[in-house]
């Protein structure tokens, strides 16, 4: 393999890995105050991409205005999902895993609605302002400025999420609810309000992921499930709750997937990625950067 080819594969892998990491972080945002993995998270990313195409291409909104509208619209959908598919279940200890079915059902409903509204054909979405899909070559390295933008947005947004958790009262309240929901309630924190807010923010972040990823992946109603699976893999490898771990794991998965594409068919690439997840979890059951939960006795 030539050096140019290897660098091109690594560039693609890092870009896709950044997208997987953003999906994993959106999982984490919803998970922290609820202990719920939103199985519709991939479809929220898809909604971000499809709304971006509809508003920026069909309605000719500017990229910034379109992004704000898309994130707001998907945040409302995420809030609606939390109310109808999660809130009633997490209040009942006997049904505390019912969200697996309810959020998956919400995901299926979204896919079918979007197929009826937009169809299944892939659509082109404008790149980030100032970036293009045109390739730039520096020595042996070839890349597009859109790939650089995706990577930069992923790192910057994850850093912003970590800052909110570590330096704001709202972020610390979320961490308190994640640690002990009942104790947080006794200290005047409303777990239900934080759950609603976190689901809305997780949905908005998923929409951001869809908007920045769509120029590379094309907006399509079929991208949600693939991103859900890859994002969940990154979450498992990095460690549930660890956003920087999600970034490291996403980049690793992206590079493994890209480099293996030279020799392996898509089916075998999926098996390889599952093997990576299995090996990591056998060695580190809580992920590379995760920590085990304390058991009450």
GUVEXGU-231673 format. One record per atom (N, C-alpha, C, O, CB): residue in one letter; x, y, z. Coordinates in pm, whole numbers, plus 32768, in hexadecimal, padded with zeros to 4 digits. Glycine has a CB too. Example, Ala and Ser with C-alpha at 12.3 -4.5 7.8 and 13.67 -1.06 7.14 Angstrom:
BEGIN
A85277DC7830C;A84CE7E3E830C;A85287EB6830C;A85907EB4834E;A846B7E418389;S85057F1F82C4;S85577F9682CA;S850A80038313;S853D80728324;S85807FC4823C;
end
This chain:
BEGIN
X80547F888000;X800080008000;X8058807C8000;X80B480878051;X7FA18001807A;X803B80D97FA7;X808781547F9E;X806A81AE8016;X800081A48054;X8067819D7F1B;X80CA82058037;X80B8826180A7;X803E82BB8091;X7FF382D680EF;X813582B780BB;X802D82E98016;X7FBA83407FF7;X7F3682F98014;X7ED883358049;X7FBF836D7F65;X7F3082797FF0;X7EB6822D8007;X7E9D8219809C;X7E2B822580CB;X7EBD81A57FC1;X7F0681FB80E7;X7EF981E78177;X7ECA826781BC;X7E7182638211;X7F7E81B981B3;X7F0582D88196;X7EDE835881D3;X7E4D837B81AF;X7E0483B18202;X7F3D83C981A5;X7E24835C8134;X7D9A8377810C;X7D398322815E;X7CD083538188;X7D87835B8075;X7D5D82A58175;X7D08824E81C7;X7D01827F8257;X7C96827C8295;X7D3B81BE81C4;X7D7282AA828C;X7D7482DE8315;X7D21835D8322;X7CDB83728385;X7E0482F88342;X7D2A83B382BC;X7CDB842E82BE;X7C46840F82BF;X7BFA8449830C;X7CFD84868245;X7C1E83B3826A;X7B9283898268;X7B6A834A82ED;X7AFD83648321;X7B79832781F6;X7BC282F68323;X7BA682B383A2;X7B9683168414;X7B3C83078467;X7C14825183C3;X7BEC837B841B;X7BE283DE8485;X7B6384308478;X7B23845384DB;X7C5D843A8483;X7B3E844F83FC;X7AC3849C83E6;X7A48844C8411;X79F3847F845A;X7AB784C48354;X7A4083CF83E2;X79CE837C8408;X79D0835F849F;X7967835A84DF;X79CF82F883B9;X7A47834D84D6;X7A5283358565;X7A2083AB85B7;X79E383988620;X7AE28317858A;X7A3984248586;X7A06849B85CC;X796D849C85CB;X792F84C3862D;X7A3C851B858B;X79328471855C;X789F846A8554;X786B840085B5;X780A841985FD;X7872844884C3;X78AA838B85B8;X788083228616;X788B835486A6;X7835833786F9;X78D682A38603;X78F583A086C3;X790883D4874A;X789984358770;X786A843387E1;X7990841A8755;X786E84888711;X780284E6872E;X777F849C874B;X773384C587A3;X77EF854886B9;X776684318702;X76EF83E0871E;X76F983A587AB;X769783A587F6;X76E0836E86B4;X776F837387CF;X778283398854;X776E83A188C1;X773483848929;X780D82FB885F;X779F841A88AA;X778D8485890D;X76FA84A9891C;X76CC84C6898B;X77DE850288E5;X76B084A788AE;X761F84C288B9;X75DC8457890E;X757E84748959;X75DE84C9882D;X760A83DB8903;X75DA8370895C;X75F6839789ED;X759D838F8A42;X761F82E8893A;X767283C08A08;X769A83E18A91;X764784518ACD;X7621844B8B42;X772C84068A93;X762A84B88A7D;X75DF852B8AB0;X755784FF8AE2;X752A852B8B4C;X75D185968A43;X751484A98A95;X749084788ABF;X749C84138B31;X744284088B84;X7446843A8A49;X750983C88B35;X7518835B8B95;X7534838C8C23;X750183528C83;X758682FF8B69;X758483F58C31;X75B6841A8CB6;X7548842A8D1F;X755483EE8D8A;X7602849A8CAB;X74DF84788D07;X747B84888D71;X740E841D8D71;X73B684208DC7;X743B850D8D64;X741283C08D14;X73A383628D04;X73C982CF8D0C;X7375827B8D2C;X7360837A8C83;X744882AF8CEF;X747382248CDD;X742681E08C6D;X740C81688C71;X746181D58D5F;X7402822F8C09;X73B781FE8B95;X740982118B18;X7439827F8AFC;X732F82468B89;X741A81A58ACA;X745881B08A46;X73E881C789E0;X7394817189CC;X74AC812F8A23;X73E9823B89A2;X7380825D8943;X7399821688BF;X73F2823C8873;X737982F6892E;X734A81AF88A4;X735D8161882B;X732D81A987AD;X733A8175873E;X731580DD8838;X72F7822187BD;X72D18273874A;X733A82DC8729;X7324833186D3;X724B82B78763;X73AC82D7876C;X7411833F875B;X7442834886CB;X745883B58698;X7487832687B9;X745382D78689;X748082D885FE;X741B831C85A3;X744183618544;X7499824B85CE;X739A830885BF;X73348347856B;X732B83DD8585;X73018428852C;X72AC83078584;X7351840A85FB;X7358849A8614;X73C984D885C3;X73BD85498593;X736C84B686AA;X7437848E85B4;X74A384BC855B;X747084C584CB;X748B85258484;X751E845D8563;X7426845D84A2;X73EC845D841C;X738F84D38408;X73908512839E;X73A183DA8402;X733D84F2846E;X72E285658463;X733185E6844F;X7309863C8401;X728A857084E0;X73A185F48497;X73F4866A8485;X7422867983F5;X741F86E683BD;X746B866584E1;X744D860983B9;X747C860D832E;X7409862D82CE;X741A867F8273;X74BC85868308;X739685ED82E1;X732686038286;X72EA868E8294;X72C986CE822F;X72BA859A829E;X72DD86BF830E;X72AD87488322;X730E87AC82E3;X72E5881082A8;X729C876683B8;X7391879182F1;X73F487EB82B5;X73E387F1821E;X73EA885C81E3;X748387BD82D9;X73CE877D81E0;X73B9877D814F;X733A87CB812A;X733B881B80CD;X73AF86EC811A;X72CE87B28175;X724F87F48155;X7257888B8166;X722288D68114;X71E087BC81AC;X729A88B981D0;X729E894881ED;X73098993819F;X72F28A01816C;X72B3895E8281;X738089568194;X73EF899B8153;X73EB899180BB;X741689EC8075;X747289658186;X73B989228089;X73B7890C7FF8;X732F892F7FBC;X732889757F57;X73DA887C7FD8;X72C588FE7FFB;X723F89157FC4;X720889A17FE6;X71CC89E37F92;X71DF88AB7FF8;X721F89CC8063;X71EC8A4E808F;X72558ABD8088;X72368B32809E;X71B88A43811D;X72D18A988069;X733F8AF78053;X735F8B4D80CE;X73858BC280C0;X731C8B507FDE;X73508B138144;X737E8B5881BC;X74168B5681C1;X74558AF9818D;X73438B19823C;X74518BBB81FF;X74E28BBA8210;X75098B48826D;X74B68B1582B8;X75148C428249;X75888B208267;X75B48AAB82B4;X75A18AC2834A;X75708A6A838F;X76478A8C8295;X75C88B37837C;X75BE8B52840B;X752D8B54843A;X750B8B15849D;X76018BD7842D;X74D88B9D83F0;X744A8BA28415;X740C8B17840C;X73C08AEE8464;X73FE8C0683BA;X742E8ACE83A2;X73FB8A478392;X742589ED8405;X73D5899E8437;X74298A0C830F;X74A389F98430;X74D589A6849E;X748789C2851D;X745F89668564;X756A89BF84B6;X74718A41853B;X74278A6585B5;X73998A2D85B1;X736989F58613;X74228AFF85C7;X73568A3C853E;X72CE8A0B8531;X72CB8972853D;X7274893B8580;X72918A3784AA;X732A892F84FC;X732F889D8501;X7345886B858F;X72FF881185BD;X739E886884A5;X73A688A685D4;X73C1887B865E;X734A889486B8;X732A8841870E;X743C88C38695;X7306890686A5;X7290892286F6;X721F88C086DA;X71DE88908737;X726089AF86DD;X720888A2865A;X719B88468635;X71B587BA866A;X715A877A869F;X718A8842859D;X722F8789865C;X724F87018689;X724F86FC8723;X722D8695875D;X72D886D48651;X7276876A8764;X7270877087F7;X71E0875E8827;X71C78718888A;X72A987F5882C;X7181879C87E2;X70F4878D8805;X70C786FC87F3;X707D86C68845;X709C87EB87AF;X70F686BD8787;X70D386308770;X711085D887DD;X70CF857B880D;X7105860286E4;X718D85F58805;X71CB85AA8871;X718185BB88F4;X7172855B8940;X725B85D58882;X71518635890F;X7103864D8988;X707F86018984;X705485C889E9;X70E886E38999;X704085FF890F;X6FC485B488FF;X6FDD851E8916;X6F8C84DA8956;X6F8885CB8871;X704B84EB88E1;X706D845E88F7;X707C8440898B;X704B83DA89BC;X70ED843988AC;X70C2849989D3;X70D784828A62;X7052847B8AAD;X7042842A8B08;X712F84F08A9E;X6FF484D18A85;X6F7284D58AC9;X6F2084578AAF;X6EE184238B0A;X6F23854F8A9D;X6F2184268A33;X6EC783B78A0F;X6F0A832E8A1A;X6EC582CA8A2C;X6E9483CA8983;X6F8F83288A0E;X6FD182A58A06;X702D82858A7B;X705A82148A89;X701F829C8988;X704982E88ACF;X70AA82D18B3A;X707582F78BC3;X708282A98C22;X7129831F8B1E;X7039836D8BCF;X701883A68C53;X6FC483498CA9;X6FE183358D1F;X6FD084298C41;X6F5C83108C6F;X6F0382BB8CBF;X6F4682388CE8;X6F2281FD8D4E;X6E84829D8C72;X6FA6820A8C98;X6FE481888CB3;X704F81908D1F;X705A81368D73;X702181518C35;X709F81FC8D1E;X710B82038D81;X70D782228E0D;X712182178E6F;X7172826C8D57;X705782478E17;X701C825D8E9B;X6FEF81DB8EDB;X6FD281D78F52;X6FA582BD8E90;X6FEA81708E8C;X6FB980EF8EBE;X702D808B8EC4;X7058805B8E5B;X6F4680B88E65;X705F806B8F3A;X70D0800E8F46;X70B77F898F01;X71157F4B8ECE;X70EF7FF68FD6;X703A7F5A8EFF;X701E7ED88EC4;X702B7EDB8E2C;X703C7E728DED;X6F927EAB8EEB;X70247F538DF1;X702D7F608D5F;X70A87FB18D35;X70A67FF48CCE;X6FAE7FA28D28;X71127FAA8D86;X718180078D71;X71CE7FEB8CF0;X721F803E8CC6;X71DF80028DE6;X71B97F778CAF;X71F97F5D8C2E;X71977F638BBA;X71B97F408B49;X723B7ED58C31;X711E7F8F8BD5;X70BC7F998B6B;X70E17FFF8B01;X70AF7FF98A90;X70377FBB8BA5;X713A805E8B25;X716480C48AC4;X71AA80878A4B;X71AE80C589E1;X71C181288B07;X71E0800E8A58;X72217FCF89E5;X71BC7FC08974;X71D97FE18901;X725D7F448A0C;X71467F8D8995;X70DD7F798930;X709F7FFE8907;X708780158891;X70727F1B8965;X708380548969;X703C80CF894A;X708F812D88F2;X705A81698894;X7014811689CA;X7111813B890F;X7164819488BC;X717F81558834;X718B819B87D0;X71EA81B38903;X718980CF8830;X719A808C87AF;X711C809D875A;X712580B286E1;X71BA7FF687C3;X70A880938799;X702B80A98750;X70238137871B;X6FF7814D86AA;X6FB2808C87AB;X704E8197876B;X70508223873E;X70AB823286C5;X708B827A8667;X707F828087B0;X711D81EC86C8;X717B81EE8657;X713981B985D8;X714881F5856D;X71F7819B8678;X70F3814B85E3;X70B1810E856E;X7046816C8536;X7038817A84BC;X707280868593;X6FFD81AB8590;X6F96820B8563;X6FD7827E8517;X6FA482A884AF;X6F46824185DC;X704682B1854A;X708C831F8506;X70BA82F7847A;X70A98342841A;X7105834D8559;X70F3827F846F;X7123825183EC;X70B0824C8387;X70BD827C8317;X716681C583F8;X7041821183B0;X6FD082038354;X6F95828A832E;X6F71829F82BA;X6F6681AB8392;X6F8A82E4838E;X6F56836A836F;X6FB383B3830D;X6F8583F282AE;X6F4683BB83F0;X703483AA8327;X709483F082D1;X709883B48244;X70A783FD81E2;X711F83EB8310;X70898331823B;X708382F281B6;X700B83268167;X7015833E80EE;X707B825981C4;X6F9A833781AB;X6F2283678166;X6F2F83FB813F;X6EFB842580D8;X6EA8835381BF;X6F7284488193;X6F7D84D88179;X6FE784F6810E;X6FCD854280B1;X6F9F852381FA;X705D84BA811C;X70CE84DF80C8;X70F884738064;X714684908009;X71428502811E;X70C883FB8073;X70F68390801C;X717D835A804C;X71B0838380B4;X710183C17F8C;X71B582FF7FFF;X723082BB8029;X72AB82E47FDA;X731882B17FF3;X721E8227801D;X729D83407F7A;X730F83687F28;X737083BF7F79;X734484197FC0;X72E083B27EAA;X73F383A57F6F;X745683FC7FB2;X745384897F78;X743F849D7F00;X74E383C07FA5;X746884EC7FCF;X746285787FA7;X74E185C07FD1;X7520859E8035;X73E785BD7FE4;X750786257F83;X758186727F9D;X756286E47FFD;X74FE872A7FED;X75BE86AA7F19;X75B786F68061;X75AA876180C5;X762487BB80BC;X7694878980AC;X759B87268156;X7612883E80C5;X7686889A80BD;X76EA8881812C;X76C3885E819C;X7657892B80C1;X776A88928110;X77D188818179;X77D188F581DB;X778A895981C9;X785B8873813A;X782088E88241;X7830895282A5;X786289D18260;X78B689C88206;X789489268316;X78318A488287;X78608AC38247;X78F88AD0824A;X79378ABE82B2;X78208B3C828B;X79318AF081D8;X79C38AFB81CD;X7A078A7A81A7;X7A7E8A7A8187;X79FA8B2B824E;X79BC8A0C81AA;X79F5898A8185;X79BA895C8101;X794F898980D9;X79DB891F81F4;X7A01890380BD;X79D288CA8040;X79EF8835803D;X7A3A88028090;X7A1389107FC7;X79B387F37FDD;X79CE87657FC9;X7A4487507F6A;X7A6C86DE7F54;X7953871F7F94;X7A7A87BB7F33;X7AEC87B17ED9;X7B6787817F26;X7B7B87A67F9A;X7B0988387E95;X7BB8872F7EE7;X7C2E86F77F2A;X7CA387597F28;X7CB787A47EC8;X7C5786737EE8;X7CED87577F93;X7D6787A77FA1;X7DDA87477FB7;X7DCE86E78003;X7D5C880F8019;X7E4A875E7F74;X7EBD87057F83;X7F3287527FBD;X7F5B87B97F89;X7EE486C67EFC;X7F68871C802B;X7FE08751806A;X804386DF8074;X8035868980CA;X7FC3879180F7;X80A586DE801E;X8102866E8017;X80B885EF7FF1;X807785E87F89;X814B865C809C;X80C3858A8046;X807F850A802C;X7FF385068067;X7FAB84A38056;X80D184978063;X7FCC857080AD;X7F4C857280F3;X7EE185B6809E;X7EF38626806E;X7F5985BA817A;X7E718570808B;X7E0085A5803F;X7D8585A68098;X7D65854280D9;X7DE785527FBF;X7D3F86178099;X7CC9862380EE;X7C71869480B9;X7C9B86E28063;X7CF0863D8182;X7BF7869C80EE;X7B9F870D80CF;X7B918763814C;X7BA1873281BC;X7B1386DB809D;X7B7487E28138;X7B63883A81AC;X7AE5881581FC;X7ADC88358272;X7B5C88CC817F;X7A8587D481BD;X7A0F87A58206;X7A38873A826B;X7A02873782DA;X79A5876D81A4;X7A9686E48247;X7AC6867F82A5;X7B0A86C2831D;X7AF68698838F;X7B27861E8260;X7B5987288302;X7B9A8771836F;X7B3087B283C9;X7B3D87B08443;X7BFA87DC8337;X7AC987EB838B;X7A5F882D83D8;X7A1687CA8432;X79F887E884A5;X79FC8872837B;X79F8875483FD;X79B286EE844D;X7A0686C884C6;X79D386C18536;X7993867183F7;X7A8586B084B0;X7ADE8688851E;X7AE886F88586;X7AE086DF85FE;X7B6B866584E9;X7AF887748557;X7B0487E585B3;X7A8487FB8603;X7A8A8815867B;X7B2788648567;X7A1187EF85C1;X799188008606;X797C8793866E;X794987AD86DB;X791C880085A1;X79A48718864D;X799786AA86AC;X79E886C5872A;X79B486BB8799;X79C38625866C;X7A6786E8871A;X7ABE8701878D;X7A8C877987DE;X7A8687738859;X7B4E87198760;X7A6987E68798;X7A3D885F87DE;X79B988488828;X79A988778899;X7A2D88D2877A;X795C880187EB;X78DA87EB882B;X78E7878E88A3;X78A387A18908;X787687B287C7;X793D87298898;X795186CF890A;X79948719897D;X7972870489F2;X79A7865488E1;X79F48771895C;X7A3287C389C4;X79CB881E8A06;X79D088328A80;X7AA588178988;X796E885489B8;X790588AA89F0;X78A9885B8A4D;X7883888C8AB8;X78B288EA897F;X788587E28A26;X7830878E8A7B;X787787708AFF;X783A87788B6A;X780C87098A32;X78F6874D8AF9;X794387328B72;X794D87AE8BCB;X794787A38C46;X79CE86FF8B4F;X795D88228B8E;X7964889E8BDC;X78E188B78C24;X78E288DF8C98;X798689158B81;X787288A18BE2;X77EF88B68C20;X77DF885B8C9A;X77AF88878D03;X777D889B8BBA;X780787DC8C8C;X77FA87808CFE;X785687A78D72;X783287968DE6;X781986F28CD1;X78CA87DB8D52;X792C87F68DBA;X792788818DF6;X795D88968E63;X79B187DF8D86;X78E888E38DB2;X78F4896E8DDD;X787189B98DE9;X78728A328E02;X794C89B68D80;X77FF89768DD8;X777F89BB8DE7;X772889728E4D;X773788FA8E64;X773689C38D5F;X76CD89BE8E8B;X767489828EEE;X7619891A8EAE;X75FF88B18EE9;X762089ED8F32;X75E989378E34;X759288D78DF0;X75DD88558DD4;X75A687E88DE7;X755E89138D6D;X765988618DA7;X76A887E98D8B;X76C287988E08;X76BB871D8E05;X772B880F8D4B;X76E087DD8E76;X76F987968EF3;X767A87588F2A;X767E86EF8F6B;X773587F38F5A;X760887998F10;X7589875F8F39;X756D86DD8EEE;X753A867D8F27;X751687C38F23;X758E86DB8E6C;X757D86618E1D;X75D485F18E56;X75A7857F8E63;X75A1867A8D89;X765186128E77;X76AA85AD8EB1;X7676857C8F37;X768685068F59;X773885E68EC0;X763985D58F84;X760085AD9006;X758C854D8FF2;X758084EA903A;X75D286299056;X753685698F91;X74C6850F8F74;X74FA84898F43;X74C584208F67;X7468854E8F0A;X7564848D8EF0;X759E84108EBE;X75D683BC8F31;X75D083418F2D;X760C842E8E58;X760E83FF8F96;X764A83B79007;X75DE837B9061;X75E783079087;X76A484159057;X757A83CA9085;X7510839A90DF;X749483F090C8;X748E846290F4;X753D839E9175;X743383B79083;X73BB8403905D;X736C843190D8;X733F84A390DD;X736283AD9003;X735C83D9913A;X730E83FB91B0;X735484649206;X731584C19238;X72F2837E9204;X73D884559218;X742284B69267;X7420853F9224;X741785A59268;X74B38486927C;X7429854291A1;X742285C19159;X739B8604916E;X7393867E917E;X743B85AC90C3;X733085B3916E;X72A985EB9184;X729F86289210;X726286919221;X723D857E9171;X72DA85E79274;X72D8861A92FD;X7325869D930A;X730D86EA9367;X731085B3935C;X738086B692AF;X73CF873292B1;X7394879E9256;X73D788009236;X745E87159287;X7318878C922E;X72D387F391E3;X72E587ED914D;X72BD884A9107;X730088749212;X731F8781911A;X73328772908A;X72BE87239051;X729586BE908A;X73BA872C906A;X7289874F8FE1;X7219870A8FA2;X724B86A98F38;X726F86D48ECA;X71B787708F63;X725086288F56;X727F85C68EF3;X722C85C68E73;X726285B88E06;X7280853C8F2F;X71A885D58E80;X715485D08E0A;X717186458DAC;X717286358D32;X70C185D08E31;X718886BA8DE5;X71A7872E8D92;X722E871D8D4C;X723D873F8CD6;X71A887AE8DE6;X728F86E88D95;X731386D28D58;X730B86648CEE;X7352866A8C8A;X737B86AD8DC3;X72B686008D05;X72A485978CA1;X726C85D18C21;X729D85B18BB4;X724885298CD6;X720786258C2B;X71CD86658BB6;X723586BB8B6E;X724286B58AF3;X715586BB8BDF;X727E870B8BBC;X72E287638B80;X735087138B3B;X737A87368ACD;X731F87BE8BEA;X737F86A98B7D;X73EB86598B44;X73C086148AC3;X740F860C8A64;X741B85F18BA9;X734685E18ABD;X731585A28A43;X730C860789D1;X732E85E9895F;X728D85608A5A;X72DE868089F2;X72D586E8898B;X7360870F8959;X7374871F88E1;X728B876489C2;X73BF871F89B5;X74478745898D;X748986D4893F;X74CF86ED88DD;X749C876A8A09;X74748658896B;X74AD85E68922;X747685E08895;X74BF85C18837;X748F8562896C;X73F585FD8885;X73B985FE8800;X73F2866F87AA;X740E865B8734;X7320860B880A;X740486E587E6;X743E8755879D;X74CD87368772;X74F787588704;X743B87D587F3;X751986F487CB;X75A286D087AA;X75A48666873B;X75FA866986E3;X75ED869B8826;X7546860A8740;X753A85A786D4;X751B85EC8650;X754E85C585E7;X74CC853E86F5;X74C686548655;X74A6869F85DC;X752286E585A5;X753A86E5852C;X7438870685F8;X7572871F85FE;X75F1875C85D3;X764886F4858E;X768487118526;X763C8798864B;X764E867D85C6;X769C86118588;X766A85F484FC;X76B985E4849F;X7695859285DD;X75E685EC84ED;X75AD85D08469;X75CB863E8404;X75E786218390;X751985BE8475;X75C586BB8430;X75DD872B83D4;X766C872C83A2;X76848741832B;X75BD87B08419;X76CE871683FC;X775A871D83D1;X7785869E8388;X77E386A18338;X77B58734844A;X7741862E83A5;X776585B08363;X772585A182DA;X775B855B8284;X773E853B83BA;X76B385E182C4;X766585CD824A;X76B285EE81C9;X76A285A58167;X75EA8620824F;X7703865781C4;X774E866F8147;X77AA85FC8120;X77C585E880A9;X77A086ED8154;X77D985B18182;X783285408167;X77E484BF814D;X7807847180F4;X7892852B81DC;X777984A9819B;X772F842C8192;X76B884348134;X768483CD8109;X77008403821A;X768C84AE8114;X760F84CC80CF;X759984B5812E;X75988455817B;X76018474804F;X7538850E8126;X74C38504817C;X746784978147;X743D849B80D3;X7479858B8185;X74498438819B;X73F483C98173;X73B0839181EF;X73E88395825C;X7445835A812B;X7336835D81DD;X72EF8323824E;X732C829F827C;X7301826682E0;X725E830E822A;X7390826E8234;X73CC81ED8256;X744C81FA82A9;X7484819482D1;X73EA81A081D8;X747B827282C4;X74FD82808308;X74F2826E839F;X7557825783E1;X7539830782EB;X7479827883D6;X746B82788467;X749781F884AA;X74DF81FD850E;X73DE82928489;X746D81858477;X748D810784B8;X752280EB84B9;X755880BE851E;X744480958473;X756681068449;X75F780EE8443;X7640814684A8;X769C811784EB;X762C810983B4;X761981C584B2;X765A821F8511;X763881F985A0;X768B820985FA;X763182AF84F6;X75BE81C785B7;X75998198863D;X75F68128866A;X7629812A86DA;X75078168863F;X760D80C88612;X766180548635;X76F18080864D;X772F805986B0;X765A7FE985C6;X772980D285F2;X77B480FD8601;X77C58157867C;X7828814E86C3;X77E381468583;X776281AD8692;X776A82028709;X776481B18789;X77A981D087EA;X76FA82678708;X77118149878A;X770780F58802;X778980A68816;X77B380918888;X768F809587F7;X77C7807B87A9;X7849803887B5;X78B0809687F5;X78FB806E884E;X787A8009872A;X78B2811287C5;X7911817487FE;X78F3818C8891;X794E819A88E2;X790A81F987AF;X7873819188B3;X784C81A4893E;X787D81308994;X78B281468A02;X77B481B2894A;X786B80B58963;X7894803F89B0;X792B803A89C1;X795C801C8A2E;X78637FC0896C;X797680568957;X7A07804F895F;X7A3F80C089B6;X7A9780A98A09;X7A44805588D3;X7A0C813889A3;X7A3F81AA89EF;X7A1881A78A81;X7A6081DA8AD6;X7A0F822A89B2;X79A6816B8A9E;X797381688B27;X78F981C08B34;X78FD82378B12;X79DF81968B8A;X788B81878B63;X780F81D38B6F;X782482498BCD;X785582398C3D;X779C81788BA2;X77FF82BF8BA0;X780D83388BEF;X788B83878BD3;X789483FB8BFB;X780983158C7E;X78EB834C8B90;X796983908B72;X796583CA8AE5;X796A83808A83;X79E1832F8B81;X795C844E8ADB;X7955848D8A57;X79DB848C8A0F;X79E084768996;X7923851B8A64;X7A4784A38A57;X7ACB849B8A16;X7AEB840B89F1;X7B2D83F1898C;X7B3A84D38A73;X7ABC83AD8A42;X7ACB83218A1E;X7A808300899F;X7AAF82B2894C;X7A9B82C88A8F;X7A09833C8990;X79BA83288916;X7A06835D889C;X7A03831F8832;X7931836D8922;X7A4883CF88AC;X7A958406883C;X7B0983A98817;X7B1E838C87A1;X7ACC84928860;X7B53837B887B;X7BC38322885E;X7B9382A1881D;X7BD0827187BE;X7C10830288DF;X7B2782698851;X7AF281EB881A;X7ABA8200878E;X7ACE81AB8737;X7A8581B28876;X7A75826F8777;X7A40828A86F3;X7AAE8296868B;X7AA18260861D;X79EE830986F5;X7B1982DC86AC;X7B8982EB864F;X7BCA82638632;X7BF0824685C1;X7BF1834C8687;X7BD68211869B;X7C10818C8687;X7BB88138862B;X7BEA80F885CF;X7C248145870E;X7B3681388643;X7ADB80EB85EF;X7ADC811D855F;X7ADD80CE8501;X7A4C80F18627;X7ADC81A1854E;X7ADE81D984C8;X7B5881B0847A;X7B4F818E8404;X7AD5826F84CE;X7BCD81B384BB;X7C4A818F8477;X7C4E80FA8457;X7C7980D383EA;X7CC381B684CD;X7C2280A684B5;X7C1F8015849C;X7BC27FF78427;X7BE47FA883CE;X7BF17FC8851A;X7B4D80358426;X7AED802083BB;X7B24804D8335;X7B15800782D0;X7A6B806883DA;X7B6380C28332;X7B9480F882B4;X7C0780A5827C;X7C0880848206;X7BC0818A82C6;X7C68808582CF;X7CDE803A82A0;X7CB77FAD8275;X7CEC7F798213;X7D4A8034830D;X7C597F7082BE;X7C317EE7829C;X7BDF7EE1821C;X7BCC7E7581E3;X7BE37EAB830E;X7BAC7F5581EE;X7B5B7F568174;X7BAA7F2E80F9;X7B707F0A8092;X7B1E7FDF8160;X7C2F7F338102;X7C837F0D8091;X7C767E788073;X7C747E507FFF;X7D157F3180AB;X7C6C7E2780DC;X7C6B7D9680CB;X7BE57D5480EA;X7BCA7CE680B9;X7CD37D5B8123;X7B917D958139;X7B187D53816B;X7A9A7D8E812E;X7A937E058112;X7B117D5C8202;X7A387D398119;X79B47D6580EC;X796C7DA68163;X79957D9481D6;X79617CEE80B2;X79007DF3814A;X78B97E3481B8;X788E7DD48227;X78967DF6829D;X78407E7B8183;X78607D5D8202;X78357CFD8267;X78A67CD482C3;X78957CCE833D;X77FB7C848226;X791A7CB78289;X798D7C8F82DB;X79C47D04832B;X79FC7CF08397;X79FA7C548283;X79B57D7D82F7;X79E07DF28345;X798C7DFF83C4;X79C07E22842E;X79D67E7282F1;X790B7DE483B7;X78B57DE9842D;X78DF7D808494;X78E17D9A850C;X78227DD58406;X79007D0A8463;X792F7CA184BF;X79B17CCA8503;X79C47CB0857A;X79447C1D8474;X7A097D0A84B8;X7A887D3884F2;X7A6E7D9E8560;X7AAB7D9685CB;X7AE27D748485;X7A167DFE8547;X79F87E6385AC;X79B87E258627;X79D77E4D8697;X799D7ECE8572;X795F7DC68613;X79237D808685;X798D7D3386D3;X79877D2B874E;X78B47D208656;X79ED7CFB868B;X7A5B7CB686CE;X7AAE7D168723;X7AD87CF38791;X7AB47C728668;X7AC57D8E86EE;X7B0F7DF3873B;X7AC47E1587BB;X7B007E1D8827;X7B267E7386E7;X7A407E2A87AF;X79EF7E488825;X79F77DD7888A;X7A077DF08902;X795C7E6187FD;X79EC7D5B885B;X79EE7CE888B4;X7A747CDD88FD;X7A767CC58976;X79D37C678866;X7AE17CEE88B6;X7B667CE388F4;X7B797D4F895E;X7BA97D3389CC;X7BD47CED8888;X7B537DCA893D;X7B647E38899D;X7B117E1E8A1B;X7B427E338A8A;X7B3B7EBD895D;X7A957DF18A0A;X7A3F7DDC8A7E;X7A687D628AD0;X7A4E7D5C8B48;X79AF7DCE8A52;X7AA97D018A8F;X7ADD7C8F8ADC;X7B517CBB8B35;X7B607C8A8BA5;X7B0B7C208A7E;X7BA27D178B02;X7C157D488B4F;X7BEB7DB58BB1;X7C167DB58C25;X7C837D7D8AF1;X7B977E128B82;X7B677E828BD3;X7ACF7E828BCF;X7A947EC18B77;X7BA17F0C8BA0;X7A8D7E3E8C2B;X79FB7E2D8C25;X79AC7EB08C24;X793D7EB48BEF;X79CD7DDA8C98;X79E47F1A8C5C;X799E7F9A8C60;X79D17FFA8BF5;X79B580728BFA;X79AC7FD98CE9;X7A1C7FC58B94;X7A51801A8B2B;X7AD980518B50;X7B0680458BC2;X79F2808B8B0E;X7B1B808D8AEE;X7BA380BE8B03;X7BA9812E8B6B;X7C0A81368BB8;X7BDC80F08A81;X7B4281848B6F;X7B4481F68BCA;X7ACE81F48C2B;X7AB882568C72;X7B4382768B7B;X7A8381878C2F;X7A10817E8C87;X7A3981518D13;X7AA881238D29;X79A8811F8C4E;X79DB81618D6E;X79F481318DF7;X797B80E48E27;X790981028E04;X7A1281A78E57;X799680818E77;X792A802C8EA8;X78D080748F09;X78FD80C98F56;X79627FB18EE9;X785180538F05;X77F2808E8F63;X77F980468FE8;X78117FCD8FEE;X776280888F2B;X77E480929054;X77E2805690D9;X775F800B90ED;X76F6803790BF;X77F480C39146;X77677F9A9130;X76EF7F4D914D;X76C07F6C91DC;X77107F729239;X770B7EB5913B;X763E7F7F91EC;X76057F939270;X75EB7F0B92B1;X75B37EB19272;X75837FE89268;X76147EFF932F;X75FF7E829378;X75BB7E9F93FD;X75A07E44944A;X76877E38938F;
end
